[in-house]
């Protein structure tokens, strides 16, 4: 009987951990971007903003989609930073990422997402999500 309860408890913990690893749109309160390094350098043709907070459901859905659908990259990263992305949750916690989205409308460009808690591991944002983020971030 004790084994059965231990197994059940282990499964519940495992599902709890796995279920919390990807943010859900309904859990996110807002997403704040801060323009840093490459975004504000002379190399960037147009600085979209110094800091901007996104609170709309569709906007948040786009950022959450970028996090959830990014693909883990292999190898060592060597990158500059366009934006720091602060994802604020309804429970008052916050997660910080590096988000590199270019203003190029060239087809097929992918973005870069890096969890600041593991800055050596990058995630590639699919081209279609990069394009949605580009329009959201650089819209005039």
C-alpha positions as CSV (number, residue, x, y, z in Angstrom):
1,X,0.0,0.0,0.0
2,X,2.8,2.4,0.9
3,X,4.5,1.7,-2.5
4,X,1.3,2.6,-4.3
5,X,1.1,5.9,-2.5
6,X,4.8,6.7,-3.1
7,X,4.3,5.9,-6.8
8,X,1.2,8.1,-7.0
9,X,3.0,10.9,-5.2
10,X,6.1,10.6,-7.5
11,X,3.8,10.8,-10.6
12,X,2.0,13.8,-9.3
13,X,5.4,15.6,-8.6
14,X,6.7,14.7,-12.1
15,X,3.5,15.9,-13.8
16,X,3.6,19.1,-11.7
17,X,7.2,19.8,-12.7
18,X,6.6,19.0,-16.4
19,X,3.4,21.0,-16.4
20,X,5.0,24.1,-15.0
21,X,8.0,24.2,-17.4
22,X,6.2,26.0,-20.3
23,X,4.3,29.2,-19.5
24,X,0.6,29.3,-20.3
25,X,-1.0,32.4,-21.8
26,X,-3.5,32.6,-18.9
27,X,-0.7,32.6,-16.3
28,X,1.2,35.6,-17.9
29,X,0.3,39.0,-16.7
30,X,2.5,41.0,-19.1
31,X,5.7,40.9,-21.1
32,X,8.1,43.8,-20.9
33,X,10.9,44.4,-23.4
34,X,14.0,46.5,-22.7
35,X,16.0,47.7,-25.7
36,X,19.7,47.0,-24.9
37,X,23.1,46.6,-26.6
38,X,22.5,45.8,-30.2
39,X,19.0,47.3,-30.3
40,X,20.3,50.7,-29.2
41,X,23.6,50.6,-31.1
42,X,24.5,52.6,-34.2
43,X,24.2,49.4,-36.2
44,X,20.4,49.3,-35.7
45,X,18.6,51.5,-38.2
46,X,15.6,52.3,-35.9
47,X,15.4,51.9,-32.2
48,X,11.7,50.9,-31.7
49,X,11.6,52.0,-28.0
50,X,13.7,52.0,-24.8
51,X,11.2,49.9,-22.9
52,X,7.7,48.7,-23.7
53,X,5.2,46.6,-21.9
54,X,2.8,44.3,-23.7
55,X,-0.5,43.4,-22.0
56,X,-2.9,42.4,-24.7
57,X,-4.0,38.7,-24.9
58,X,-2.9,38.3,-28.6
59,X,0.5,40.0,-27.8
60,X,1.1,37.8,-24.8
61,X,0.1,34.7,-26.8
62,X,2.8,35.6,-29.4
63,X,5.5,35.9,-26.8
64,X,4.4,32.7,-25.0
65,X,4.3,30.9,-28.4
66,X,7.9,31.9,-29.0
67,X,9.0,30.5,-25.6
68,X,7.0,27.2,-26.0
69,X,7.9,26.5,-29.6
70,X,11.6,27.4,-29.7
71,X,14.0,24.6,-30.5
72,X,17.0,23.9,-28.4
73,X,20.3,24.7,-30.2
74,X,23.5,22.7,-30.0
75,X,27.0,24.1,-29.5
76,X,28.4,27.2,-27.7
77,X,26.7,30.5,-28.2
78,X,28.3,33.7,-29.2
79,X,25.7,36.4,-29.3
80,X,24.9,40.0,-28.6
81,X,21.6,41.1,-27.1
82,X,18.8,43.0,-28.7
83,X,16.2,42.9,-25.9
84,X,15.8,41.7,-22.4
85,X,12.4,40.2,-22.1
86,X,10.7,40.1,-18.6
87,X,7.8,37.7,-18.4
88,X,5.6,38.6,-15.4
89,X,3.2,36.0,-14.1
90,X,0.0,36.5,-12.2
91,X,1.5,35.0,-9.1
92,X,4.0,37.9,-9.0
93,X,7.0,35.9,-10.2
94,X,9.1,36.9,-13.2
95,X,11.3,35.2,-15.7
96,X,14.0,36.9,-17.7
97,X,15.1,36.0,-21.2
98,X,17.4,37.4,-24.0
99,X,15.2,37.9,-27.1
100,X,16.9,38.7,-30.4
101,X,14.5,39.7,-33.1
102,X,15.7,41.6,-36.1
103,X,13.9,44.3,-38.0
104,X,14.6,42.5,-41.3
105,X,11.6,41.4,-43.2
106,X,13.7,38.9,-45.1
107,X,11.9,35.6,-45.3
108,X,13.1,32.7,-43.2
109,X,14.9,34.6,-40.5
110,X,14.8,33.0,-37.1
111,X,15.1,34.5,-33.7
112,X,17.1,33.7,-30.7
113,X,15.8,33.1,-27.2
114,X,18.0,32.5,-24.1
115,X,16.9,31.9,-20.6
116,X,19.2,34.2,-18.5
117,X,19.5,31.5,-15.9
118,X,21.3,29.3,-18.4
119,X,22.9,31.9,-20.7
120,X,25.0,29.3,-22.6
121,X,22.0,27.5,-24.0
122,X,20.1,29.1,-26.9
123,X,16.8,28.3,-28.4
124,X,15.9,29.1,-32.0
125,X,12.6,30.8,-32.6
126,X,10.9,29.5,-35.8
127,X,10.7,31.9,-38.7
128,X,6.9,32.4,-38.6
129,X,7.0,33.3,-35.0
130,X,10.0,35.6,-35.6
131,X,7.9,37.4,-38.2
132,X,5.0,37.9,-35.8
133,X,7.3,39.2,-33.1
134,X,9.1,41.5,-35.6
135,X,5.8,43.1,-36.6
136,X,4.7,43.4,-33.0
137,X,8.0,44.9,-31.8
138,X,8.9,47.2,-34.7
139,X,5.5,48.3,-35.8
140,X,5.4,52.1,-36.3
